[in-house]
Structure formats: structure tokens, C-alpha cells
Amino acid sequence: MYRVDLQNKRLVPLDVAKFADLELMERFDIEEWVEKTPEVLGEELLVISKELLLPFRRRIDLLAIDKQANLVVIELKRDESGSDIEWQAIKYVSYCSNFVQDDIFAIFANYLESDSDDAQLQIEEFIDLELDDLNQSQRMILVSKEFHPDVLSAVLWLREYGVDIKCVRLRPYLDSHGELFITPNVIIPLPEAKDYVERKEIKQKEMRRPPRSSFSLEKGDFDIIELERRLRKTLQRRSDLTPRLISFFQILLSEDRTFDREEVKEKLFEKGVGLDTGQTGRYLSNISQFLTKPSTPHLRQIVEFDTGGSRGETKDNYRVLAEYRELLSRLVDEVTQSAET
């Protein structure tokens, strides 16, 4: 940090100080500053408690509410590493997550030395959301002169998994006259890159989710009008699979019986689906996979088949149910005739 010497047009460097050397104490000095000026942490906060005693004999430095009605645990460290405060804050947040509205009003009323009605009114006037949104989510703000790389690594990892945690660095400086200055810096997430970082965190979270299943045996239960609409849409899809699917249905409609896999493969090959029986078998596998997609319950409503393997990947013994043969036959003929004209 530099002090601007306007008269001599130069910058005068200020010395970085240590809170301990200045005989400043976390609880009785730094905590007081943040309590009285919470905007030093880079946002609007309503402090609702200081040194809140928890049942396990530990105290929350400061407890606040942000504009989005989240409870915010603020943990302070006086000097150097700020080590282990992320774990300490997590324990406190987990406890505060169980607070109901009346708990919060009572805590704030005790802090104000007032009553719950006054506390509720002040909270309602401060937050941008409805009171029902109070404490639906929780956050942490860690405050220290310095943060050890291990702490920052843990914080970034927690944020990737959806934990809303913020790191603010407070650095003291002394000028040549012994006057003390404090510079606050939000280091996680960086304000300039906040939107980018949050989007990246959401994307990483999405990527870690198990992929949506592409397999389903759930059958549709559509009325005849909706079933016809869905079948027509499927048969008119612009896809390399569509003509092969139509050939598959034509085989099943040729006789009112069950067709095993090998028989279907032979008849598909006879229809020119595939350059050889190996390729025809692969095309049949594609058709079978399409029959068990979560998005095609209407096909499973009209076609029955056996499944095997650990995930039902092997299909056999295909049959069009009798009550749907006329509907499917009519739609296949319509689509085929339309394609020929």
C-alpha cells in the first residue's frame, strides 16, 4: 500500500504490520471493527450476534444475515495463516442450519437487547426476499491477515461442491506517523471474476453428477390420441435410425406372433438394412437401445420384448401387442407412402 504525497507528486510506501505487534486482539479489536462496519467484507450484512455461545462450548465470532436471507457465519483470525478456520466455520454453519425463524429472532433480540418483534421487523426490512426464505441456505466468510495455501485449496474444493464460502484478507499498514490503515481484499471468489468462477463451479458440479440413465423399461400409459401423436412424431424423425426402425416394425407387423432376435436380424438383412449380417446386428442393437430410451415409453407401450444382461442391454423375442397392431400398421403405411411420393 502506498500513501500519495500530492505536494511532492510521489508514492510513499506503507509498512505491512502485524496485528500481534500492534497489540490488537482478534476478539476485542478486529471483531469490533467488522461488527460495526460489516461492509468491510465486501457486501451488505446485518450482524445479529457476536460471540454466540454454542452448546459445545464454542463461540461464533459474528453471525449475520445477507440480503438474500442466508445466515452467514463470520470467523476471524488475527494473524498469519488463518489455518483451520474453514473446518471450524463448517462446524458452526452445520449447527446454525437448524435454526428456525424464532431461534434467529431470539438471537438477534438478545444482541439488540430488545424483543423478538423488533428483531423480526429489522430483519424483514433488511432482506430482499420474503421472511419464509430466512435461513434456507447458509454461508461462511473467513477473515484473516493471511491464508495458508492449504486453507485456500480446501476453500476452493468446498466451493466446487456447492459450499458457499468466502475469504477476505485484512491487512494492516502503518505510515511514518504511526497511523494505522486496513485494506480489505476479497480473495475467494475474486470480485472481478466472480461470475466466471461461479459459472465454472456450477459446470464442474454438473460434470461430477452421475450421467442421466439412458435406459428405461417403464411403459407408457397414453390414451390413443396421445399415443398416435407420439408414434407419428417418432416415425417422422429425421434420423438414419428412422428407416431402420420402420423396417423393424414392418417385420413385427408381418405376422401376429413373437420374433426372436436372430430372425429379426435375418429379415432386416433381407430388407437391405446393413451391408452384411454383422452390420445388420449392430443396427438392430441401435433399434433395441432406442426402444429402451427414457424418452420412448410410447414404444414400450406397443412393443413387448425380453431383456437380459446386467442392465437389460440384450433384447429378444419382440412382439407388437394385439391392441396396437392396427394403429402402428396404419402409421407405418402413411409414413412409407409419404416418403415414396
GUMARRO-533464 format. One record per residue (C-alpha): residue in three letters; x, y, z. Coordinates in steps of 0.5 Angstrom, whole numbers, padded with zeros to 4 digits, always signed. Layout:
<recs>
alaXYZ
...
</recs>
This chain:
<recs>
met+0000+0000+0000
tyr+0002+0007-0002
arg+0001+0014+0001
val+0000+0019-0004
asp+0004+0025-0003
leu+0001+0030-0007
gln+0006+0036-0006
asn+0012+0032-0008
lys+0008+0028-0013
arg+0010+0021-0011
leu+0008+0015-0007
val+0010+0013+0000
pro+0010+0006+0001
leu+0007+0004+0008
asp+0010-0002+0012
val+0006-0008+0013
ala+0004-0009+0020
lys+0002-0015+0025
phe-0004-0015+0029
ala+0000-0018+0034
asp+0006-0013+0034
leu+0001-0007+0035
glu-0002-0011+0041
leu-0009-0012+0037
met-0013-0017+0039
glu-0018-0022+0035
arg-0024-0021+0039
phe-0023-0014+0042
asp-0021-0010+0036
ile-0022-0014+0030
glu-0028-0017+0031
glu-0031-0010+0034
trp-0029-0007+0027
val-0032-0012+0023
glu-0038-0012+0027
lys-0039-0004+0027
thr-0037-0004+0019
pro-0039-0010+0016
glu-0039-0008+0009
val-0031-0008+0010
leu-0032-0015+0008
gly-0035-0013+0001
glu-0042-0014+0002
glu-0048-0011+0006
leu-0049-0015+0012
leu-0054-0015+0018
val-0050-0017+0024
ile-0055-0021+0029
ser-0050-0024+0034
lys-0043-0023+0037
glu-0039-0029+0041
leu-0045-0033+0040
leu-0044-0039+0045
leu-0046-0046+0042
pro-0048-0052+0046
phe-0041-0055+0045
arg-0038-0049+0049
arg-0035-0046+0043
arg-0037-0039+0040
ile-0038-0036+0033
asp-0034-0029+0033
leu-0040-0026+0029
leu-0047-0028+0026
ala-0050-0024+0020
ile-0055-0025+0015
asp-0054-0023+0008
lys-0059-0019+0003
gln-0061-0026+0000
ala-0064-0028+0007
asn-0058-0033+0008
leu-0055-0034+0015
val-0047-0032+0015
val-0042-0035+0020
ile-0036-0030+0020
glu-0030-0033+0023
leu-0024-0028+0025
lys-0016-0030+0026
arg-0012-0024+0028
asp-0005-0026+0025
glu-0001-0030+0019
ser-0004-0037+0017
gly-0011-0037+0018
ser-0010-0044+0019
asp-0016-0049+0021
ile-0021-0044+0021
glu-0025-0047+0015
trp-0026-0053+0019
gln-0028-0049+0025
ala-0033-0045+0021
ile-0036-0051+0018
lys-0038-0054+0024
tyr-0041-0047+0026
val-0045-0047+0020
ser-0048-0054+0021
tyr-0050-0052+0027
cys-0054-0046+0025
ser-0057-0049+0019
asn-0062-0052+0024
phe-0064-0045+0027
val-0072-0044+0025
gln-0074-0037+0025
asp-0076-0036+0032
asp-0069-0038+0034
ile-0066-0033+0030
phe-0071-0027+0032
ala-0069-0029+0039
ile-0061-0029+0038
phe-0062-0022+0035
ala-0067-0019+0040
asn-0061-0021+0045
tyr-0056-0018+0041
leu-0060-0012+0041
glu-0063-0012+0048
ser-0070-0011+0045
asp-0075-0016+0044
ser-0077-0021+0038
asp-0082-0017+0035
asp-0077-0011+0034
ala-0071-0016+0031
gln-0076-0019+0026
leu-0078-0012+0024
gln-0071-0010+0023
ile-0069-0017+0019
glu-0075-0016+0015
glu-0073-0009+0013
phe-0066-0011+0011
ile-0067-0017+0007
asp-0069-0017+0000
leu-0073-0023+0000
glu-0079-0026+0004
leu-0078-0028+0011
asp-0080-0035+0009
asp-0073-0035+0006
leu-0070-0034+0012
asn-0064-0039+0013
gln-0066-0043+0007
ser-0058-0043+0006
gln-0052-0042+0010
arg-0045-0038+0008
met-0039-0037+0011
ile-0034-0032+0011
leu-0027-0033+0013
val-0023-0027+0015
ser-0015-0027+0016
lys-0009-0023+0015
glu-0006-0028+0011
phe-0009-0035+0009
his-0004-0041+0008
pro-0005-0045+0001
asp-0008-0051+0005
val-0013-0047+0007
leu-0015-0044+0000
ser-0014-0050-0003
ala-0019-0053+0002
val-0024-0047+0001
leu-0024-0048-0007
trp-0025-0055-0006
leu-0031-0054-0002
arg-0034-0048-0007
glu-0034-0054-0012
tyr-0038-0058-0008
gly-0043-0052-0007
val-0041-0050+0000
asp-0042-0042+0000
ile-0035-0040+0003
lys-0031-0033+0002
cys-0024-0031+0004
val-0023-0024+0006
arg-0016-0021+0007
leu-0015-0016+0012
arg-0008-0013+0012
pro-0006-0007+0017
tyr-0001-0002+0015
leu+0003+0004+0019
asp+0005+0010+0016
ser+0011+0014+0018
his+0007+0018+0023
gly+0004+0011+0026
glu-0003+0012+0024
leu-0006+0005+0022
phe-0009+0003+0016
ile-0013-0003+0014
thr-0014-0006+0007
pro-0020-0011+0006
asn-0019-0016+0000
val-0024-0021-0002
ile-0019-0026-0005
ile-0024-0032-0006
pro-0028-0031-0010
leu-0024-0025-0014
pro-0030-0020-0015
glu-0027-0019-0022
ala-0028-0026-0024
lys-0034-0027-0019
asp-0039-0029-0025
tyr-0034-0033-0028
val-0032-0037-0022
glu-0039-0038-0020
arg-0041-0041-0027
lys-0035-0045-0027
glu-0036-0048-0020
ile-0043-0050-0023
lys-0041-0053-0029
gln-0036-0057-0025
lys-0041-0059-0020
glu-0046-0061-0026
met-0040-0065-0029
arg-0039-0069-0023
arg-0046-0071-0023
pro-0047-0079-0025
pro-0050-0078-0032
arg-0057-0079-0033
ser-0059-0086-0035
ser-0060-0087-0042
phe-0064-0094-0040
ser-0071-0095-0038
leu-0076-0100-0038
glu-0082-0096-0036
lys-0088-0097-0040
gly-0092-0091-0043
asp-0100-0091-0041
phe-0102-0086-0046
asp-0109-0085-0049
ile-0110-0087-0056
ile-0110-0080-0059
glu-0103-0078-0055
leu-0100-0085-0057
glu-0102-0084-0064
arg-0098-0077-0064
arg-0092-0079-0061
leu-0091-0085-0065
arg-0092-0081-0071
lys-0087-0076-0069
thr-0082-0082-0068
leu-0083-0085-0075
gln-0082-0078-0078
arg-0076-0076-0074
arg-0070-0074-0079
ser-0065-0079-0077
asp-0061-0085-0080
leu-0065-0090-0075
thr-0072-0088-0077
pro-0072-0092-0084
arg-0069-0098-0080
leu-0074-0097-0074
ile-0080-0097-0080
ser-0077-0104-0083
phe-0076-0107-0076
phe-0084-0105-0075
gln-0086-0108-0081
ile-0082-0115-0080
leu-0086-0115-0073
leu-0093-0113-0076
ser-0092-0118-0082
glu-0095-0124-0077
asp-0098-0123-0070
arg-0093-0127-0066
thr-0086-0126-0063
phe-0080-0126-0067
asp-0073-0128-0064
arg-0067-0123-0065
glu-0064-0128-0070
glu-0070-0128-0074
val-0071-0120-0074
lys-0063-0119-0076
glu-0064-0124-0082
lys-0070-0121-0084
leu-0067-0114-0083
phe-0061-0116-0088
glu-0066-0119-0093
lys-0069-0112-0093
gly-0062-0109-0094
val-0061-0106-0087
gly-0054-0107-0087
leu-0048-0109-0092
asp-0047-0116-0088
thr-0050-0119-0082
gly-0045-0116-0077
gln-0047-0109-0079
thr-0054-0111-0079
gly-0054-0114-0072
arg-0051-0107-0070
tyr-0056-0103-0073
leu-0061-0108-0069
ser-0058-0106-0063
asn-0059-0099-0064
ile-0066-0100-0065
ser-0066-0104-0059
gln-0063-0099-0055
phe-0068-0094-0058
leu-0073-0098-0055
thr-0071-0097-0048
lys-0069-0090-0048
pro-0072-0086-0042
ser-0076-0081-0048
thr-0079-0087-0051
pro-0084-0090-0046
his-0089-0090-0052
leu-0085-0095-0056
arg-0085-0100-0050
gln-0093-0099-0049
ile-0094-0102-0056
val-0088-0107-0057
glu-0086-0112-0051
phe-0079-0116-0051
asp-0075-0120-0046
thr-0069-0117-0043
gly-0062-0120-0041
gly-0055-0117-0038
ser-0054-0113-0032
arg-0057-0107-0035
gly-0062-0110-0040
glu-0058-0109-0045
thr-0060-0115-0049
lys-0066-0115-0052
asp-0070-0121-0055
asn-0077-0124-0057
tyr-0080-0118-0060
arg-0088-0117-0061
val-0093-0112-0062
leu-0099-0112-0058
ala-0105-0114-0061
glu-0109-0108-0059
tyr-0104-0103-0062
arg-0102-0107-0069
glu-0108-0103-0073
leu-0105-0097-0070
leu-0098-0098-0072
ser-0099-0101-0078
arg-0103-0095-0081
leu-0098-0090-0079
val-0092-0094-0082
asp-0096-0094-0088
glu-0097-0087-0088
val-0090-0085-0087
thr-0088-0090-0092
gln-0092-0088-0097
ser-0091-0080-0096
ala-0083-0082-0097
glu-0085-0085-0103
thr-0088-0079-0106
</recs>
